[in-house]
Amino acid sequence: MHTLVRTIDRLAVWSGKILGWLIYPLVGGLVYEVFARYMFGSPTVWAYEVTYMLYGAIFMLGAAYTLYKGSHIRTDILYAKWSARRKGIIDCFMFLFFFFPGIFLFFILGWDYASHSWSIGETSDSSPWRQPIYPFKTVIPLSAFLLLIQGVSEFIKALYSARHGRPYES
C-alpha cells in the first residue's frame, strides 16, 4: 500500500508542477490583450477565450494537487483539536460516503458531457473566433479521474491514521 500511495502522490505532485507552468501562457495572453486593446486600440478575438479556458483548466486539474497538499476547505476549528485517530475515522467516513460517490458521479457526467462535445465538434459561441471547446470540456472527466485516484491515496492515509492513531508518514 505504501508504494501505491507514493505513486499516486507523485502523480499529483507531477500534475501540479506541470499545471503551474500554464500560468505563463495565461498571464502572457492577458498582458498581450491589455497592450493590444489599450496601447494599440486593436483588441483580439481570441484572448478572452484562451485565458478563461486556461484558467479553468488550471483550477480544475489542480484540484488533485490541492487535495494532496491538504488545502481543500475543512472545518479546521474542530478538526485541528481532534486526535490523529479521530481525524482518520472522520476522514474515512467522509471519503467513503461523500467524496467517492460525488467524484464518481462527477466523472460519469463529465465523461458524457465531454464525449458529446467531441462527437458534435463543439465550438464556442463567446466570440467570432469560434474556438473548439471540446478539449476544454475534456478537462472535466480528467480532473475527476485525478481527484478520484488522489482520493484513494488520501483514504489509505486516513485508514492508517484511524488504525494506528498517528498520521501517515510517506
QUIURKA-V568081 format. One record per residue. N is the residue number from 1. RES is the residue in one letter. NEAR is the number of other ideal C-beta (glycine too) atoms within 8 Angstrom. Layout:
# QUIURKA-V568081
[[N/RES/NEAR] [N/RES/NEAR]]
This chain:
# QUIURKA-V568081
[[1/M/5] [2/H/6] [3/T/6] [4/L/10] [5/V/13] [6/R/9] [7/T/8] [8/I/12] [9/D/12] [10/R/8] [11/L/12] [12/A/15] [13/V/10] [14/W/8] [15/S/13] [16/G/13] [17/K/8] [18/I/8] [19/L/12] [20/G/7] [21/W/7] [22/L/11] [23/I/8] [24/Y/7] [25/P/9] [26/L/12] [27/V/8] [28/G/8] [29/G/12] [30/L/10] [31/V/8] [32/Y/10] [33/E/13] [34/V/9] [35/F/9] [36/A/11] [37/R/11] [38/Y/6] [39/M/7] [40/F/7] [41/G/5] [42/S/6] [43/P/7] [44/T/10] [45/V/7] [46/W/9] [47/A/13] [48/Y/10] [49/E/12] [50/V/11] [51/T/12] [52/Y/8] [53/M/11] [54/L/12] [55/Y/9] [56/G/10] [57/A/12] [58/I/12] [59/F/8] [60/M/10] [61/L/13] [62/G/11] [63/A/12] [64/A/16] [65/Y/12] [66/T/9] [67/L/14] [68/Y/13] [69/K/7] [70/G/5] [71/S/5] [72/H/7] [73/I/2] [74/R/5] [75/T/5] [76/D/6] [77/I/6] [78/L/7] [79/Y/10] [80/A/6] [81/K/5] [82/W/9] [83/S/6] [84/A/10] [85/R/10] [86/R/8] [87/K/12] [88/G/14] [89/I/9] [90/I/10] [91/D/13] [92/C/12] [93/F/8] [94/M/9] [95/F/13] [96/L/9] [97/F/7] [98/F/8] [99/F/9] [100/F/12] [101/P/8] [102/G/8] [103/I/12] [104/F/10] [105/L/8] [106/F/11] [107/F/12] [108/I/8] [109/L/8] [110/G/13] [111/W/9] [112/D/8] [113/Y/11] [114/A/13] [115/S/8] [116/H/9] [117/S/12] [118/W/11] [119/S/6] [120/I/6] [121/G/7] [122/E/11] [123/T/8] [124/S/11] [125/D/4] [126/S/5] [127/S/10] [128/P/4] [129/W/8] [130/R/7] [131/Q/11] [132/P/8] [133/I/11] [134/Y/11] [135/P/7] [136/F/9] [137/K/13] [138/T/11] [139/V/11] [140/I/12] [141/P/11] [142/L/9] [143/S/13] [144/A/13] [145/F/9] [146/L/14] [147/L/13] [148/L/12] [149/I/11] [150/Q/15] [151/G/13] [152/V/10] [153/S/14] [154/E/12] [155/F/13] [156/I/12] [157/K/11] [158/A/14] [159/L/10] [160/Y/10] [161/S/16] [162/A/11] [163/R/7] [164/H/7] [165/G/7] [166/R/5] [167/P/6] [168/Y/9] [169/E/3] [170/S/6]]
